[in-house]
């Protein structure tokens, strides 16, 4: 076998050992969806300096047994809390789930939630926290958006890592809404305040999934360039 450093979105064949190159942390969050990882990475930029140490990873990067064992030894066994959001159920990362359950038996707080909108009692039932608390964390991720991601982090640290951050319950993202880079609940008036009566108006439409993943930087730049052109 060969030891390989992995890249997000990369592929590691079954006859190689994947090494994510991470060091231990109090909190480990595993998401099989890259959009969830992107959201959490973006939200992490706004976390306070005293936030517990944490790591983000995609479990699909460590699929074979040797890769899982290496990640357990390097990172997971040192964590106080591990949360995994997994698409497809236990069968898609069975050995990894088995190793997580072993860690839970040794005292690690383990939280398992589906990676999509469909409940998965078999997966979620392996969690070591109550159903209400577990489902709250699930809904933070499922609703998405920067605000929910920040409250997800705050809720985790307050509930299980000895911090005391204020947080709100998961907020639903409207199926269709107005977006503004500087207003969380944008109204048309927020845009109109900067309109010039002599300029044409362009409507920019984009997928809600970009808002859910906090992937709006390119939209902000596009709007700035439109405004610069009048």
N, C-alpha and C positions, 0 to 999 in steps of 0.2 A: 504493500500500500504506500501511497504518497500522501504527505501532509500538505494541504492546500489552504491558502488564505482565500476567504470567500468575499465576494462583492454582492451588494444588494441586487437581487434580480438575476444573479448568476446561477449556473447549473454545476452541480458536483456529482460526478458519476459514483456508482455504488462501490467501486473498488478504490476510492480515495477517502482519506480522512479530512473532513472540513474543519478548519480552525478559524473561529471568528475573531480571534485576537483580542478578546475582551478580558478585563480584570474583574475581580469580585466586587459586588455592590449589595447594599441592603435590599434593594428592590429590583426585580427582573421582570420585564414585561415582554412577552412573546406574542407576536401577532402574525398570522399567516397571510394577512392582507396587507400589501404594500401601502395602500391608501391610509390605513390606520396607523402604520408606522410613520408615514410622512406627516400625518396630523400631529402625532405625539412628539415627533422630533421638532416640529415647528412650535408647538406649545411650550416645549422645554426651554426655549429661548427666554420665556417670560417667568420662569420659576424663580423664587427667591434664592439667595445665596445659601441659606441654611436648609434647603430642601435635601432630604436624604439622598445618598448616592444611588444611582439607578442605571440600568442597562436596557436597551431596546434591541430586539433581534427578531428575525423571521425563523421559526422552527424548521421551515422547509429547507433552510440552508444546512441543517445538520440531520440528515435523514437516516443514514445507515447507523448501525449499532455503535461502531467505533467512534463516529463523529459525535453521537449523543453522549457516550461515556466521557469523551474528552471535555465536552462542554459542561457536563455535570461536575466533573472534577475541577475544572478551571473556574467556573462561575456559579452554577446553580446551587451546589451544596453549601456555599457560603452565604446565600441569601436568607433574609428573614421572611420576605414575602415574594411569591412568584405568581404572576397572573398570566394566563395564556388564553388568547382569543383564537380559536381554531375553526377553520372551514372544514366541512366534510365529516366531522365527528371523530371519534377515537381511532377509527381504522386508518385515518390518514397520517397518524403519528403515534402508533400504538406503543412502540418501545419507549418513545420519549415520555408518553403519559405514564407508563409503568414505572419509569425511573422517578418521575415527579411524585407519584403516590408513595414511593419508598421514602423520598425526602420529607413528605408530609408526615409520615409515621415517625420521623425523627424530630419533628417539631417545627418544620417550615410551614408557614401559613400558605396554603395553596388555594388559588381561585381559578376556576375553569369556566369559560363562557363560550358560546358559539361565535363564529366569525361572521355570521349573517343574522337575518331577522327571525330565523326559525328556532324555536326552543329545542334544546337537545338535553333531555333529562339524564340520559346515560352519562354524558360528558359533565354537565353541570353538577350532577349529584356527587361527584368525587371531590368537590370543594370542601374546605375545612371551615368555611364561614357560613352564616345563616343565608337562607334563600333570598330574603329581602335585600340584604346587603350585597349579595352576589349579583342579583338582577339589576340593582341600581347601577353598579359598575358596568354591567353589560350595556345598559341603555345609554350611559354616557358615550360609549363607543359607537353604538348603533345610530344614535341621532347625529353624532359628529359635530363639526364646527369648533372653532377655537375656544369659545366660552365653555362648552361642555368638556373639552379636553383639559382645560385648566382646572375645572371643578373635579374632574376624574383624578387628576394628580393630587389635589388638595384633600379629597375624600380618602384616598388610599393612605396618604401620610398621616392624616388625623386619626383614622380608624385603626391603623395597624403598625404605625412606625413612630408613635410617641410625639407627633407634632400637634399643633393646635391652629390650623388654618380655617378661616371661614370659607364655606362652600355652599352652593345651592344645588337643589335637585336637578336631574337632567331636564333640559329644555328641548322641546320639539322644534325642529327646523321646518318652516313652512315648505310645502311642495313647490310653491312659486313665490318669489319675494323680490324686493328691490335690494340692490347691493350698493354700499358706499364704503370706501376704504377707511373712513374715519368715524363711521356711525354704525353701531351694532344693530340697531333697529331703524334702518334707513327709510326715509320718506322721499317722495318726489321733490319736496321743498329743499331737501339737503343738496340736491343737484341744481335746482333752479336758482339757488342763491348765488351761484357762480356763472350763470348763463349770461351771454351777451346777446342782446336782442337782434343784432345784425348777423349772428352766426347761425348756420344750420345746426340741427340737432340729430345726433346719431344714437340709435338704440343698440346697445351691445348685449347680446344674449349668450349665456353660457350654462353649462350643465350644473345642476345642484350638487353633483358629486364633487366638483371643485371647491365649493363652499364647505362641504362636509369635511374635506381633507385639508382645509385651510390652504389650498393651492390657488391663491388668488393674486400672487405677485405679478404674474404675467398680464393679468387683466388690468391691474393698477397701472402698469407701464403702458399698456396699449391705450388706456384712457388718457393718460398724461400726454402721449404723443398725438392723439387726436386733438386734444385741447391746444397743444402747441401749434398745430396746423390751422387752428381757428374753426 
